[in-house]
């Protein structure tokens, strides 16, 4: 329990610092699985949540769902449920509303941080560096407690009750949550593609989509093909200004190839 709470605290802190990435689902779930002896299923859960969280980003005043709380809480529920890999679908489905609910805790902590900022501003005017450092640590610890307290509350719940609640779910509900979790993964990918997509990279998306349908290829093979395509693109980018018989160079290799035709 102590190790899980420490991981939860670090995940909350890293949600602001972004230095060691403890708040990322794959890292947080893996650490909790390592601390509780359920490493295999925790890695699978973290990998699935990581695909969902790819599309979560703070844009302007819009705050993304809380990936740290979703990761920590769903991993704890998975471990307490005792269903192993079979409980991953339900844990993913529970993680999504938890991530949205985590926005309330985020707003609460940030509201509390406002007077702390004013205190630090006043200390800066007086040149009190130690005071500034103290309140900075206080604000960072509040971010950690934002995740550690809900994690401790979940750990207090007896494992038998969590397992009983998960086992009481009808088959249609658990299967539906698994399907819904898979759909959310697709939405996460779509959000990432929507941010990255340009006419230069669309051909590579199409190639990857077609190649991914070949079941004979392993993930290592797909990754190698992706690296090869990236190297080809970089090579074309560097050499796009030579050998085009004096043609115009747009700076994009795909446009240059199309202009040649």
C-alpha positions as YAML, in Angstrom:
chain: A
units: angstrom
residues:
- id: 1
  name: UNK
  ca: [0.00, 0.00, 0.00]
- id: 2
  name: UNK
  ca: [2.83, 2.39, 0.84]
- id: 3
  name: UNK
  ca: [4.53, 1.77, -2.51]
- id: 4
  name: UNK
  ca: [1.27, 2.29, -4.42]
- id: 5
  name: UNK
  ca: [0.63, 5.57, -2.60]
- id: 6
  name: UNK
  ca: [4.17, 6.72, -3.37]
- id: 7
  name: UNK
  ca: [3.66, 5.91, -7.06]
- id: 8
  name: UNK
  ca: [0.33, 7.76, -7.00]
- id: 9
  name: UNK
  ca: [1.99, 10.80, -5.38]
- id: 10
  name: UNK
  ca: [4.76, 10.84, -7.99]
- id: 11
  name: UNK
  ca: [2.20, 10.50, -10.78]
- id: 12
  name: UNK
  ca: [0.33, 13.53, -9.48]
- id: 13
  name: UNK
  ca: [3.52, 15.57, -9.20]
- id: 14
  name: UNK
  ca: [4.65, 14.58, -12.69]
- id: 15
  name: UNK
  ca: [1.30, 15.68, -14.08]
- id: 16
  name: UNK
  ca: [2.70, 19.20, -13.63]
- id: 17
  name: UNK
  ca: [6.48, 18.74, -13.87]
- id: 18
  name: UNK
  ca: [6.58, 16.39, -16.91]
- id: 19
  name: UNK
  ca: [10.18, 15.47, -16.08]
- id: 20
  name: UNK
  ca: [10.18, 11.71, -15.46]
- id: 21
  name: UNK
  ca: [6.73, 10.99, -17.00]
- id: 22
  name: UNK
  ca: [5.41, 9.04, -13.99]
- id: 23
  name: UNK
  ca: [1.92, 10.30, -14.86]
- id: 24
  name: UNK
  ca: [1.90, 8.51, -18.21]
- id: 25
  name: UNK
  ca: [-0.45, 5.48, -18.09]
- id: 26
  name: UNK
  ca: [2.18, 2.98, -19.22]
- id: 27
  name: UNK
  ca: [4.66, 4.12, -16.54]
- id: 28
  name: UNK
  ca: [2.16, 4.53, -13.68]
- id: 29
  name: UNK
  ca: [0.37, 1.23, -14.29]
- id: 30
  name: UNK
  ca: [3.65, -0.64, -14.70]
- id: 31
  name: UNK
  ca: [5.01, 0.71, -11.40]
- id: 32
  name: UNK
  ca: [1.81, -0.20, -9.57]
- id: 33
  name: UNK
  ca: [1.87, -3.67, -11.12]
- id: 34
  name: UNK
  ca: [5.49, -4.05, -10.03]
- id: 35
  name: UNK
  ca: [4.64, -2.94, -6.48]
- id: 36
  name: UNK
  ca: [1.66, -5.31, -6.19]
- id: 37
  name: UNK
  ca: [3.03, -8.34, -8.03]
- id: 38
  name: UNK
  ca: [0.66, -8.01, -11.02]
- id: 39
  name: UNK
  ca: [3.19, -6.74, -13.55]
- id: 40
  name: UNK
  ca: [1.90, -8.50, -16.67]
- id: 41
  name: UNK
  ca: [-1.71, -7.35, -16.60]
- id: 42
  name: UNK
  ca: [-0.69, -3.90, -15.38]
- id: 43
  name: UNK
  ca: [1.56, -3.43, -18.42]
- id: 44
  name: UNK
  ca: [-1.27, -4.46, -20.73]
- id: 45
  name: UNK
  ca: [-3.61, -2.03, -18.98]
- id: 46
  name: UNK
  ca: [-1.04, 0.77, -19.13]
- id: 47
  name: UNK
  ca: [-0.40, 0.17, -22.82]
- id: 48
  name: UNK
  ca: [-4.12, 0.27, -23.61]
- id: 49
  name: UNK
  ca: [-4.63, 3.46, -21.60]
- id: 50
  name: UNK
  ca: [-1.56, 5.01, -23.20]
- id: 51
  name: UNK
  ca: [-3.16, 4.67, -26.62]
- id: 52
  name: UNK
  ca: [-6.24, 6.47, -25.31]
- id: 53
  name: UNK
  ca: [-4.23, 9.22, -23.63]
- id: 54
  name: UNK
  ca: [-2.32, 10.00, -26.82]
- id: 55
  name: UNK
  ca: [-5.11, 12.34, -27.83]
- id: 56
  name: UNK
  ca: [-5.37, 14.09, -24.45]
- id: 57
  name: UNK
  ca: [-3.69, 17.48, -24.41]
- id: 58
  name: UNK
  ca: [-4.22, 20.85, -22.73]
- id: 59
  name: UNK
  ca: [-5.18, 23.28, -25.48]
- id: 60
  name: UNK
  ca: [-5.65, 26.91, -24.44]
- id: 61
  name: UNK
  ca: [-8.00, 27.08, -21.50]
- id: 62
  name: UNK
  ca: [-9.27, 23.53, -22.10]
- id: 63
  name: UNK
  ca: [-7.83, 21.05, -19.60]
- id: 64
  name: UNK
  ca: [-7.37, 17.46, -20.74]
- id: 65
  name: UNK
  ca: [-8.74, 14.54, -18.70]
- id: 66
  name: UNK
  ca: [-6.54, 13.49, -15.80]
- id: 67
  name: UNK
  ca: [-4.40, 10.65, -17.14]
- id: 68
  name: UNK
  ca: [-2.61, 10.22, -13.81]
- id: 69
  name: UNK
  ca: [-5.77, 9.58, -11.80]
- id: 70
  name: UNK
  ca: [-7.19, 7.32, -14.52]
- id: 71
  name: UNK
  ca: [-4.01, 5.24, -14.61]
- id: 72
  name: UNK
  ca: [-3.53, 4.89, -10.88]
- id: 73
  name: UNK
  ca: [-7.18, 4.24, -10.02]
- id: 74
  name: UNK
  ca: [-7.78, 1.75, -12.83]
- id: 75
  name: UNK
  ca: [-4.59, -0.16, -11.96]
- id: 76
  name: UNK
  ca: [-5.63, -0.39, -8.30]
- id: 77
  name: UNK
  ca: [-9.11, -1.57, -9.28]
- id: 78
  name: UNK
  ca: [-7.58, -4.16, -11.62]
- id: 79
  name: UNK
  ca: [-5.33, -5.49, -8.86]
- id: 80
  name: UNK
  ca: [-8.05, -5.52, -6.21]
- id: 81
  name: UNK
  ca: [-10.54, -7.13, -8.59]
- id: 82
  name: UNK
  ca: [-8.35, -10.19, -8.99]
- id: 83
  name: UNK
  ca: [-9.65, -10.92, -12.48]
- id: 84
  name: UNK
  ca: [-6.26, -10.76, -14.17]
- id: 85
  name: UNK
  ca: [-6.20, -9.99, -17.86]
- id: 86
  name: UNK
  ca: [-9.97, -10.55, -18.08]
- id: 87
  name: UNK
  ca: [-10.58, -7.49, -15.92]
- id: 88
  name: UNK
  ca: [-8.61, -5.13, -18.14]
- id: 89
  name: UNK
  ca: [-11.66, -4.21, -20.24]
- id: 90
  name: UNK
  ca: [-13.66, -3.22, -17.18]
- id: 91
  name: UNK
  ca: [-10.68, -1.30, -15.73]
- id: 92
  name: UNK
  ca: [-10.31, 0.68, -18.96]
- id: 93
  name: UNK
  ca: [-14.01, 1.50, -19.00]
- id: 94
  name: UNK
  ca: [-13.82, 2.69, -15.39]
- id: 95
  name: UNK
  ca: [-10.70, 4.76, -16.15]
- id: 96
  name: UNK
  ca: [-12.44, 7.07, -18.61]
- id: 97
  name: UNK
  ca: [-15.03, 8.56, -16.20]
- id: 98
  name: UNK
  ca: [-12.33, 8.69, -13.52]
- id: 99
  name: UNK
  ca: [-10.17, 10.78, -15.84]
- id: 100
  name: UNK
  ca: [-13.03, 13.21, -16.37]
- id: 101
  name: UNK
  ca: [-13.80, 13.29, -12.65]
- id: 102
  name: UNK
  ca: [-10.14, 14.07, -12.03]
- id: 103
  name: UNK
  ca: [-10.69, 17.44, -13.69]
- id: 104
  name: UNK
  ca: [-12.59, 18.52, -10.56]
- id: 105
  name: UNK
  ca: [-9.59, 17.73, -8.37]
- id: 106
  name: UNK
  ca: [-7.32, 19.52, -10.85]
- id: 107
  name: UNK
  ca: [-9.47, 22.65, -10.74]
- id: 108
  name: UNK
  ca: [-9.63, 22.45, -6.93]
- id: 109
  name: UNK
  ca: [-5.84, 22.27, -6.56]
- id: 110
  name: UNK
  ca: [-5.28, 25.05, -9.08]
- id: 111
  name: UNK
  ca: [-7.78, 27.24, -7.27]
- id: 112
  name: UNK
  ca: [-5.92, 26.67, -4.01]
- id: 113
  name: UNK
  ca: [-2.67, 27.48, -5.81]
- id: 114
  name: UNK
  ca: [-3.85, 30.99, -6.74]
- id: 115
  name: UNK
  ca: [-3.29, 32.52, -3.25]
- id: 116
  name: UNK
  ca: [0.00, 30.60, -3.06]
- id: 117
  name: UNK
  ca: [1.15, 32.41, -6.19]
- id: 118
  name: UNK
  ca: [0.25, 35.75, -4.63]
- id: 119
  name: UNK
  ca: [2.24, 34.83, -1.51]
- id: 120
  name: UNK
  ca: [5.23, 33.93, -3.69]
- id: 121
  name: UNK
  ca: [4.91, 37.22, -5.60]
- id: 122
  name: UNK
  ca: [4.97, 39.14, -2.34]
- id: 123
  name: UNK
  ca: [7.99, 37.17, -1.17]
- id: 124
  name: UNK
  ca: [9.75, 37.86, -4.48]
- id: 125
  name: UNK
  ca: [9.31, 41.61, -4.01]
- id: 126
  name: UNK
  ca: [11.01, 41.31, -0.62]
- id: 127
  name: UNK
  ca: [13.74, 39.01, -1.95]
- id: 128
  name: UNK
  ca: [12.76, 36.08, 0.30]
- id: 129
  name: UNK
  ca: [14.04, 33.18, -1.81]
- id: 130
  name: UNK
  ca: [13.56, 30.57, 0.94]
- id: 131
  name: UNK
  ca: [9.87, 31.53, 1.25]
- id: 132
  name: UNK
  ca: [9.39, 31.17, -2.49]
- id: 133
  name: UNK
  ca: [11.03, 27.74, -2.45]
- id: 134
  name: UNK
  ca: [8.88, 26.60, 0.49]
- id: 135
  name: UNK
  ca: [5.58, 27.56, -1.15]
- id: 136
  name: UNK
  ca: [6.70, 26.05, -4.42]
- id: 137
  name: UNK
  ca: [7.19, 22.74, -2.65]
- id: 138
  name: UNK
  ca: [3.78, 23.12, -1.02]
- id: 139
  name: UNK
  ca: [2.10, 23.68, -4.40]
- id: 140
  name: UNK
  ca: [3.88, 20.68, -5.94]
- id: 141
  name: UNK
  ca: [2.93, 18.45, -3.01]
- id: 142
  name: UNK
  ca: [-0.71, 19.47, -3.45]
- id: 143
  name: UNK
  ca: [-0.53, 18.09, -6.97]
- id: 144
  name: UNK
  ca: [0.81, 14.81, -5.61]
- id: 145
  name: UNK
  ca: [-1.86, 14.59, -2.92]
- id: 146
  name: UNK
  ca: [-4.47, 15.13, -5.65]
- id: 147
  name: UNK
  ca: [-3.74, 11.56, -6.79]
- id: 148
  name: UNK
  ca: [-2.38, 9.99, -3.60]
- id: 149
  name: UNK
  ca: [-5.51, 10.64, -1.50]
- id: 150
  name: UNK
  ca: [-7.97, 8.99, -3.94]
- id: 151
  name: UNK
  ca: [-5.50, 6.10, -4.34]
- id: 152
  name: UNK
  ca: [-5.35, 5.61, -0.56]
- id: 153
  name: UNK
  ca: [-9.16, 5.72, -0.41]
- id: 154
  name: UNK
  ca: [-9.37, 2.95, -3.02]
- id: 155
  name: UNK
  ca: [-6.83, 0.84, -1.14]
- id: 156
  name: UNK
  ca: [-8.94, 1.04, 2.02]
- id: 157
  name: UNK
  ca: [-11.82, -0.69, 0.23]
- id: 158
  name: UNK
  ca: [-11.58, -4.46, 0.83]
- id: 159
  name: UNK
  ca: [-10.45, -6.43, -2.19]
- id: 160
  name: UNK
  ca: [-13.37, -8.81, -1.76]
- id: 161
  name: UNK
  ca: [-15.86, -5.97, -2.28]
- id: 162
  name: UNK
  ca: [-14.12, -4.78, -5.44]
- id: 163
  name: UNK
  ca: [-13.90, -8.32, -6.77]
- id: 164
  name: UNK
  ca: [-17.53, -8.96, -5.90]
- id: 165
  name: UNK
  ca: [-18.65, -5.79, -7.65]
- id: 166
  name: UNK
  ca: [-16.73, -6.69, -10.80]
- id: 167
  name: UNK
  ca: [-17.96, -10.28, -10.78]
- id: 168
  name: UNK
  ca: [-21.55, -9.06, -10.28]
- id: 169
  name: UNK
  ca: [-21.44, -7.24, -13.61]
- id: 170
  name: UNK
  ca: [-23.42, -9.11, -16.26]
- id: 171
  name: UNK
  ca: [-21.60, -10.44, -19.30]
- id: 172
  name: UNK
  ca: [-23.29, -7.99, -21.67]
- id: 173
  name: UNK
  ca: [-22.01, -5.08, -19.58]
- id: 174
  name: UNK
  ca: [-18.40, -6.26, -19.33]
- id: 175
  name: UNK
  ca: [-18.29, -7.14, -23.04]
- id: 176
  name: UNK
  ca: [-19.83, -3.79, -23.90]
- id: 177
  name: UNK
  ca: [-17.25, -1.96, -21.79]
- id: 178
  name: UNK
  ca: [-14.44, -3.88, -23.50]
- id: 179
  name: UNK
  ca: [-15.80, -2.90, -26.92]
- id: 180
  name: UNK
  ca: [-16.25, 0.68, -25.75]
- id: 181
  name: UNK
  ca: [-12.68, 0.75, -24.46]
- id: 182
  name: UNK
  ca: [-11.44, -0.36, -27.86]
- id: 183
  name: UNK
  ca: [-13.47, 2.38, -29.52]
- id: 184
  name: UNK
  ca: [-11.97, 4.99, -27.20]
- id: 185
  name: UNK
  ca: [-8.49, 3.83, -28.26]
- id: 186
  name: UNK
  ca: [-9.49, 4.49, -31.86]
- id: 187
  name: UNK
  ca: [-10.74, 7.95, -30.88]
- id: 188
  name: UNK
  ca: [-7.40, 8.68, -29.18]
- id: 189
  name: UNK
  ca: [-5.54, 7.74, -32.35]
- id: 190
  name: UNK
  ca: [-7.96, 9.83, -34.44]
- id: 191
  name: UNK
  ca: [-7.31, 12.89, -32.28]
- id: 192
  name: UNK
  ca: [-3.56, 12.47, -32.70]
- id: 193
  name: UNK
  ca: [-3.89, 12.03, -36.47]
- id: 194
  name: UNK
  ca: [-6.14, 15.09, -36.61]
- id: 195
  name: UNK
  ca: [-3.36, 17.17, -35.02]
- id: 196
  name: UNK
  ca: [-0.56, 15.69, -37.14]
- id: 197
  name: UNK
  ca: [-2.27, 15.16, -40.48]
- id: 198
  name: UNK
  ca: [-0.96, 17.17, -43.43]
- id: 199
  name: UNK
  ca: [-0.93, 16.37, -47.10]
- id: 200
  name: UNK
  ca: [2.74, 15.39, -46.75]
- id: 201
  name: UNK
  ca: [2.10, 12.63, -44.18]
- id: 202
  name: UNK
  ca: [-1.27, 11.30, -45.37]
- id: 203
  name: UNK
  ca: [0.38, 8.87, -47.85]
- id: 204
  name: UNK
  ca: [2.37, 7.37, -44.97]
- id: 205
  name: UNK
  ca: [-0.80, 7.01, -42.88]
- id: 206
  name: UNK
  ca: [-2.44, 5.15, -45.76]
- id: 207
  name: UNK
  ca: [0.56, 2.87, -46.25]
- id: 208
  name: UNK
  ca: [0.64, 2.08, -42.54]
- id: 209
  name: UNK
  ca: [-3.09, 1.37, -42.49]
- id: 210
  name: UNK
  ca: [-2.77, -1.11, -45.36]
- id: 211
  name: UNK
  ca: [0.35, -2.81, -43.99]
- id: 212
  name: UNK
  ca: [-1.21, -3.16, -40.51]
- id: 213
  name: UNK
  ca: [-3.94, -5.34, -42.05]
- id: 214
  name: UNK
  ca: [-1.35, -8.00, -42.89]
- id: 215
  name: UNK
  ca: [-1.57, -10.38, -39.96]
- id: 216
  name: UNK
  ca: [1.71, -12.11, -40.83]
- id: 217
  name: UNK
  ca: [3.73, -9.04, -39.87]
- id: 218
  name: UNK
  ca: [4.83, -8.67, -36.25]
- id: 219
  name: UNK
  ca: [5.03, -5.42, -34.33]
- id: 220
  name: UNK
  ca: [8.81, -5.45, -34.83]
- id: 221
  name: UNK
  ca: [8.31, -5.74, -38.60]
- id: 222
  name: UNK
  ca: [5.78, -2.89, -38.60]
- id: 223
  name: UNK
  ca: [8.09, -0.73, -36.51]
- id: 224
  name: UNK
  ca: [11.01, -1.46, -38.86]
- id: 225
  name: UNK
  ca: [8.91, -0.47, -41.86]
- id: 226
  name: UNK
  ca: [7.94, 2.76, -40.10]
- id: 227
  name: UNK
  ca: [11.59, 3.60, -39.42]
- id: 228
  name: UNK
  ca: [12.48, 2.78, -43.03]
- id: 229
  name: UNK
  ca: [9.75, 5.06, -44.38]
- id: 230
  name: UNK
  ca: [10.91, 7.85, -42.07]
- id: 231
  name: UNK
  ca: [14.51, 7.46, -43.30]
- id: 232
  name: UNK
  ca: [13.33, 7.48, -46.92]
- id: 233
  name: UNK
  ca: [11.39, 10.67, -46.32]
- id: 234
  name: UNK
  ca: [14.37, 12.33, -44.64]
- id: 235
  name: UNK
  ca: [16.63, 11.29, -47.51]
- id: 236
  name: UNK
  ca: [14.20, 12.72, -50.05]
- id: 237
  name: UNK
  ca: [13.96, 15.92, -48.03]
- id: 238
  name: UNK
  ca: [17.74, 16.42, -48.05]
- id: 239
  name: UNK
  ca: [18.16, 15.55, -51.71]
- id: 240
  name: UNK
  ca: [15.04, 17.21, -53.09]
- id: 241
  name: UNK
  ca: [16.98, 20.20, -54.44]
- id: 242
  name: UNK
  ca: [19.30, 18.21, -56.75]
- id: 243
  name: UNK
  ca: [18.75, 16.20, -59.88]
- id: 244
  name: UNK
  ca: [15.39, 17.73, -60.84]
- id: 245
  name: UNK
  ca: [16.72, 19.25, -64.12]
- id: 246
  name: UNK
  ca: [16.35, 22.80, -62.92]
- id: 247
  name: UNK
  ca: [12.76, 22.32, -61.80]
- id: 248
  name: UNK
  ca: [11.24, 24.28, -58.98]
- id: 249
  name: UNK
  ca: [11.94, 23.05, -55.47]
- id: 250
  name: UNK
  ca: [9.00, 23.47, -53.12]
- id: 251
  name: UNK
  ca: [10.88, 22.17, -50.10]
- id: 252
  name: UNK
  ca: [8.62, 19.12, -49.83]
- id: 253
  name: UNK
  ca: [9.80, 15.93, -51.59]
- id: 254
  name: UNK
  ca: [6.28, 14.69, -52.34]
- id: 255
  name: UNK
  ca: [5.35, 17.97, -54.02]
- id: 256
  name: UNK
  ca: [8.59, 17.93, -56.00]
- id: 257
  name: UNK
  ca: [7.88, 14.41, -57.26]
- id: 258
  name: UNK
  ca: [4.36, 15.40, -58.27]
- id: 259
  name: UNK
  ca: [5.66, 18.53, -60.04]
- id: 260
  name: UNK
  ca: [8.07, 16.40, -62.08]
- id: 261
  name: UNK
  ca: [5.06, 14.62, -63.53]
...
